[in-house]
Amino acid sequence: MTNIEYEAKALDIDIRDITRRILGAGGVEATPRRLMRRYVYDTVPPVPGRWVRLRDTDDSTTLCVKQITTDAVDGTRETEVVVDDFTEAAALLRLAGLVPRGYQENHRTSYRLGAVRLEIDEWPRIPPYLEIEGDDAGQVWEAAAALGLPPDRLTSVNTTKVYALYGIDLDVISDLRFK
């Protein structure tokens, strides 16, 4: 089933400050900081704004197709399934003719504020950011307000566009990992 992702990002955050805000608003840590790794593939045929992602989150592995329709809070569609094994799924995709265009790592710490998911993401080469994801746009804006984040401080652009804001073309980096 395809789901709409309702999310916004606060870029260039101070991790200690935003953690204090989350806990002060009644949020709780859901998952401690962990390494996430992913392979990114083009669809066949390639379609701008659509890609395949195989991701290991340390406690599960998922395979999904993501489609960006707009940069709005509700502009991302995701069709996702859980798979058993990151390495085996990557091998299966290669056998099916899909060759990854990139390998990427990030660190993520997850929090919950009511029904809203808050993710502190740390990626190589750029400052950390907070992702606010809810079941609808109203939840996203309410959580942002509870954290003292005004709407003009938020963006809903994808990670590739976040990198572009820092002058980095993520599409040409085939291996993005922490040193």
PyMOL commands that set and color helices and strands:
alter all, ss='L'
color gray80, all
select helices_A, chain A and resi 15-24+86-95+137-146+151-153+159-165+170-172
alter helices_A, ss='H'
color red, helices_A
select strands_A, chain A and resi 2-10+28-47+50-56+61-68+76-83+102-113+116-122+129-134+154-155+175-176
alter strands_A, ss='S'
color yellow, strands_A
deselect
rebuild
show_as cartoon
